[in-house]
Amino acid sequence: MDPMPKIVGAVKTRTFKKGVHPTDYKAFTNAEKIEYPPLPDNVFIPLQQHIGEPGRPLVSPGDEVKTGQCVGRSDKYVSSPVHASVTGKVKAITTLPHPVGARAQMVHIQRTGEDEWDLLPVPEDWRTEPLENLRELVQEAGIVGLGGAAFPTHVKLSPPADKAIDAFILNGCECEPYLTADHRAMVELAEKILTGMGILMRVLGVEKGYIGIETNKPDAIEAMRACCTRIGLDVPVIPLQTKYPQGAEKMLIQAVLDRKVPAGGLPMDVGVIVNNVGTALAVTEAVTEGKSLVQRIVTVTGNGINTPKNVMARIGSPFSHLVDCCDGLKEETSQVFMGGPMMGIAQFDLAVPVIKATSGIICTTDSISEKGKTLPCIRCGSCISACSMNLLPTRLARLTEMKQLEAAGELGIDHCIECGSCAFVCPSQIPLVQWIRVGKYRLSQLN
Amino acid sequence: MTEKDNRKDPSCNDREEAERKEASPPDPRLLIISSSPHQFGPGSVPKIMWSVVGALVPAAGMAVFYFGLRALWMIFVCILAAVATETLINRLRGVSLSIPDGSAVITGLLLALTLPPSFTFSGGALGAVFAIAIGKQVFGGLGYNIFNPALLGRAFLQASFPVQMTTWTLPNTARFGETDAVTAATPLGQFKFELLLTDHLDLLLGNVGGSLGETSAVAIIIGGLYLLLRKYADWRIPAGFLSTVFVLGGLFWLVSPNQYPDPVFHLLSGGLMLGAFFMATDMVTSPITPRGSWIFGVGAGLILIIIRLYGGLPEGVMYAILLMNAFTPLINRYTAPRPFGEEAA
């Protein structure tokens, strides 16, 4: 599972240890330009789209709202405000199915016309603006990590004083199969992304920046390099071996800087902050245009959709709206998930809204029910060779099954990043990462 | 992302949801829900097992070439007995049939290849029944056994029929017919008891006395390399096993070349090649950790040299591997890798 590094030019491409090589299926959309579909007639803005406290609604049914107007927020620091993504009228504040599971409170807005923007006050020049203002702007704009975790970006931009940050990595790996949102953004919107990177680096006071991109996106590597030269930004674009989970923070840091984030630690413990290219794009739009995070690029793809596309989708658009913009599902489509196939969440209802973390909507005609039945573990060790966190997935799953949670804890079950590589490689089709998730949850309930 | 439990919220009413559905009518189809990952690699247990069977074809072919059609019949009888036993026990346990996973076929085939050419068919069948019933199914079937079932079956036959299990015939003499076979010692036996060294080329090709599928080192290496390339066997195990035998055997030989055989002879003779590539690498009974695989291979090599040079028997591959099988849980326990980022701490 750890083959020789591929050679690009004369240089070995960097990578992390272990990991897996899923078929990437990116050809569906990696040459499709980002499209701007018609605005949805109704949007449903969940009050929680991020890690941390959910917001409280700031509007009531009947209120008129403008695009970019804040409709929900919390007083807590680790939280992020949410904004109206269309101009219209608040129809209701209600509890509806949320794409990450269960139900959640959402603001239902009925669109009444074209966009009227409620813009944030933008600085004259972000290069001279006080850092505190920029940080606040990022917070007000509701920016969270758009790679999938949705951690509030302003928190990441405020490392404790005792953590000296000396490097910034822009994450352009997009290691999940199918997804091409970041890829297309780098090809088409390189300058905006690099501006965002500049803003983030300035806020953090970091001199050294790096851009990590997997080698399966040669045009993105080329575009970002060309743009760096054009605007005179001195940051190296580092081609990384195409391997999953290359985009996981700890793996990316190991590949780019050869630093190891301590177990249970954060990137800032080794002086690094990582941000996704989508996040950098959102930062630019907030700081230079005053636009809150009301839209993001979503890859609508898979063999189950009629016309796979990359679309600039408004947050809160029902999945069904985007599916319709891509000419609908095929007859035999049996699964739809949000995010990539390795960590994405299966959906049963296409009325759920796009949230800030929706990097893709993948529609497939295959289903796991067609996979062979689960066989006993034959102790082949494939999961161990795949686990980039150096864990023993088969043992952890077994211990969870046997309810020996303390033993699983001692073996480091909490360090699992739930990338799914173990279940991906298991020849016995054992739901390894699924058991580990259960184990982590049960262990947290014990403590 | 953490999700607040909203079920206690009474505002989760049907009217709202009906209105929303009206606003964006849902697709009426039923979608399948599963927990990620939703994409899977190409590996499967049957693929691994049937590849092992395929990788044993060259060795089985050489067995038939050197020892005649009787070898083919022996292979057939052992596989049949193994499959029949597995089926019967599946039925008794009320579990689904496990023949398609291919593991029972491997056990029967491997057992046949370790038997002397003139061994009785009924004895072979008995060994296969023992291998499956006591070596595997008693523990719970595939994945749960501690010892390599084929080797356990062979150990049972060795204990039950010590004379027949050490009566060897020379190749070619019995080809394509059951004419009288010429009894002869194996190269290891000749060395142990007569200090006779066999030609290396004959050892490599397999033109020597020995178990059906063990004589031709080259056929086994071809199959073994295929398994290593497909990653269906951990390369560390044969690497550790063979290099330990080579180095240790070489040391003894350097010290006293008249008393001890040369290291290449060690490598090519007896059941070492078959054992190192096909028995020691049995996934179920070997360690799951990379470091553990090294320990397993080196340990088996050590035990083998001790048995070959100091034991009462000329050959010890079977016991070397079975003993290391017993150590496997312990090895696994002490070679668990440290989680990422904890190694340095």
Boltz contact constraints between the chains, C-beta under 6 A:
constraints:
  - contact:
      token1: [A, 22]
      token2: [B, 39]
      max_distance: 6.0
  - contact:
      token1: [A, 42]
      token2: [B, 23]
      max_distance: 6.0
  - contact:
      token1: [A, 42]
      token2: [B, 24]
      max_distance: 6.0
  - contact:
      token1: [A, 51]
      token2: [B, 1]
      max_distance: 6.0
  - contact:
      token1: [A, 54]
      token2: [B, 4]
      max_distance: 6.0
  - contact:
      token1: [A, 92]
      token2: [B, 16]
      max_distance: 6.0
  - contact:
      token1: [A, 94]
      token2: [B, 16]
      max_distance: 6.0
  - contact:
      token1: [A, 95]
      token2: [B, 6]
      max_distance: 6.0
  - contact:
      token1: [A, 95]
      token2: [B, 9]
      max_distance: 6.0
  - contact:
      token1: [A, 95]
      token2: [B, 11]
      max_distance: 6.0
  - contact:
      token1: [A, 95]
      token2: [B, 12]
      max_distance: 6.0
  - contact:
      token1: [A, 100]
      token2: [B, 1]
      max_distance: 6.0
  - contact:
      token1: [A, 102]
      token2: [B, 3]
      max_distance: 6.0
  - contact:
      token1: [A, 103]
      token2: [B, 6]
      max_distance: 6.0
  - contact:
      token1: [A, 103]
      token2: [B, 12]
      max_distance: 6.0
  - contact:
      token1: [A, 104]
      token2: [B, 6]
      max_distance: 6.0
  - contact:
      token1: [A, 150]
      token2: [B, 1]
      max_distance: 6.0
  - contact:
      token1: [A, 260]
      token2: [B, 341]
      max_distance: 6.0
  - contact:
      token1: [A, 261]
      token2: [B, 341]
      max_distance: 6.0
  - contact:
      token1: [A, 262]
      token2: [B, 341]
      max_distance: 6.0
  - contact:
      token1: [A, 263]
      token2: [B, 339]
      max_distance: 6.0
  - contact:
      token1: [A, 263]
      token2: [B, 341]
      max_distance: 6.0
  - contact:
      token1: [A, 263]
      token2: [B, 342]
      max_distance: 6.0
  - contact:
      token1: [A, 318]
      token2: [B, 24]
      max_distance: 6.0
  - contact:
      token1: [A, 320]
      token2: [B, 24]
      max_distance: 6.0
  - contact:
      token1: [A, 334]
      token2: [B, 32]
      max_distance: 6.0
  - contact:
      token1: [A, 335]
      token2: [B, 32]
      max_distance: 6.0
  - contact:
      token1: [A, 336]
      token2: [B, 31]
      max_distance: 6.0
  - contact:
      token1: [A, 337]
      token2: [B, 38]
      max_distance: 6.0
  - contact:
      token1: [A, 341]
      token2: [B, 38]
      max_distance: 6.0
  - contact:
      token1: [A, 341]
      token2: [B, 39]
      max_distance: 6.0
  - contact:
      token1: [A, 342]
      token2: [B, 37]
      max_distance: 6.0
  - contact:
      token1: [A, 343]
      token2: [B, 36]
      max_distance: 6.0
  - contact:
      token1: [A, 344]
      token2: [B, 36]
      max_distance: 6.0
  - contact:
      token1: [A, 346]
      token2: [B, 33]
      max_distance: 6.0
  - contact:
      token1: [A, 346]
      token2: [B, 34]
      max_distance: 6.0
  - contact:
      token1: [A, 348]
      token2: [B, 31]
      max_distance: 6.0
  - contact:
      token1: [A, 348]
      token2: [B, 33]
      max_distance: 6.0
  - contact:
      token1: [A, 349]
      token2: [B, 26]
      max_distance: 6.0
  - contact:
      token1: [A, 350]
      token2: [B, 26]
      max_distance: 6.0
  - contact:
      token1: [A, 350]
      token2: [B, 27]
      max_distance: 6.0
  - contact:
      token1: [A, 351]
      token2: [B, 24]
      max_distance: 6.0
  - contact:
      token1: [A, 351]
      token2: [B, 26]
      max_distance: 6.0
  - contact:
      token1: [A, 367]
      token2: [B, 32]
      max_distance: 6.0
  - contact:
      token1: [A, 368]
      token2: [B, 34]
      max_distance: 6.0
  - contact:
      token1: [A, 375]
      token2: [B, 45]
      max_distance: 6.0
  - contact:
      token1: [A, 376]
      token2: [B, 142]
      max_distance: 6.0
  - contact:
      token1: [A, 376]
      token2: [B, 143]
      max_distance: 6.0
  - contact:
      token1: [A, 377]
      token2: [B, 143]
      max_distance: 6.0
  - contact:
      token1: [A, 378]
      token2: [B, 45]
      max_distance: 6.0
  - contact:
      token1: [A, 378]
      token2: [B, 143]
      max_distance: 6.0
  - contact:
      token1: [A, 378]
      token2: [B, 283]
      max_distance: 6.0
  - contact:
      token1: [A, 378]
      token2: [B, 284]
      max_distance: 6.0
  - contact:
      token1: [A, 379]
      token2: [B, 283]
      max_distance: 6.0
  - contact:
      token1: [A, 379]
      token2: [B, 284]
      max_distance: 6.0
  - contact:
      token1: [A, 379]
      token2: [B, 288]
      max_distance: 6.0
  - contact:
      token1: [A, 380]
      token2: [B, 283]
      max_distance: 6.0
  - contact:
      token1: [A, 381]
      token2: [B, 288]
      max_distance: 6.0
  - contact:
      token1: [A, 384]
      token2: [B, 288]
      max_distance: 6.0
  - contact:
      token1: [A, 389]
      token2: [B, 339]
      max_distance: 6.0
  - contact:
      token1: [A, 389]
      token2: [B, 340]
      max_distance: 6.0
  - contact:
      token1: [A, 390]
      token2: [B, 337]
      max_distance: 6.0
  - contact:
      token1: [A, 390]
      token2: [B, 339]
      max_distance: 6.0
  - contact:
      token1: [A, 390]
      token2: [B, 340]
      max_distance: 6.0
  - contact:
      token1: [A, 391]
      token2: [B, 339]
      max_distance: 6.0
  - contact:
      token1: [A, 392]
      token2: [B, 336]
      max_distance: 6.0
  - contact:
      token1: [A, 412]
      token2: [B, 339]
      max_distance: 6.0
  - contact:
      token1: [A, 415]
      token2: [B, 339]
      max_distance: 6.0
  - contact:
      token1: [A, 420]
      token2: [B, 36]
      max_distance: 6.0
  - contact:
      token1: [A, 420]
      token2: [B, 37]
      max_distance: 6.0
  - contact:
      token1: [A, 423]
      token2: [B, 37]
      max_distance: 6.0
  - contact:
      token1: [A, 424]
      token2: [B, 37]
      max_distance: 6.0
  - contact:
      token1: [A, 424]
      token2: [B, 40]
      max_distance: 6.0
  - contact:
      token1: [A, 424]
      token2: [B, 41]
      max_distance: 6.0
  - contact:
      token1: [A, 425]
      token2: [B, 41]
      max_distance: 6.0
  - contact:
      token1: [A, 427]
      token2: [B, 43]
      max_distance: 6.0
  - contact:
      token1: [A, 427]
      token2: [B, 44]
      max_distance: 6.0
  - contact:
      token1: [A, 427]
      token2: [B, 45]
      max_distance: 6.0
  - contact:
      token1: [A, 427]
      token2: [B, 48]
      max_distance: 6.0
  - contact:
      token1: [A, 428]
      token2: [B, 45]
      max_distance: 6.0
  - contact:
      token1: [A, 434]
      token2: [B, 35]
      max_distance: 6.0
